[in-house]
Amino acid sequence: SPMTQHQLSRTFTDSVGVEWTVREIATPELTGTLARILEHDRRLGGWLVFESGEDEKRRLAPYPPDWRTMSAFEIERWCMRATRVPPAPARRAED
């Protein structure tokens, strides 16, 4: 169904039992000249954000278009390849 095609998040449990939420951050479609100029910008097509229940956050760009339907094993491999996003300073101060 069209809804499934455009769902913007999914969850999976990795090989050590940590549950992750994966969200797609899409960027507006660009057309024409601007799209050609920005073609090599890695953020052009949006990115995936991986967030674990243990407060870890990672960002992946570019990302595989079939991320919604791939197995937990495959999506975990992409998660491991994603760039870790440091916590916000405010959150760090609370620790």
Secondary structure as UniProt FT lines:
FT   HELIX           2..5
FT   STRAND          9..13
FT   TURN            15..16
FT   STRAND          19..25
FT   HELIX           32..37
FT   TURN            38..40
FT   TURN            42..45
FT   STRAND          47..52
FT   TURN            53..54
FT   STRAND          57..60
FT   TURN            65..69
FT   HELIX           72..81
FT   STRAND          83..85
FT   HELIX           89..94
//
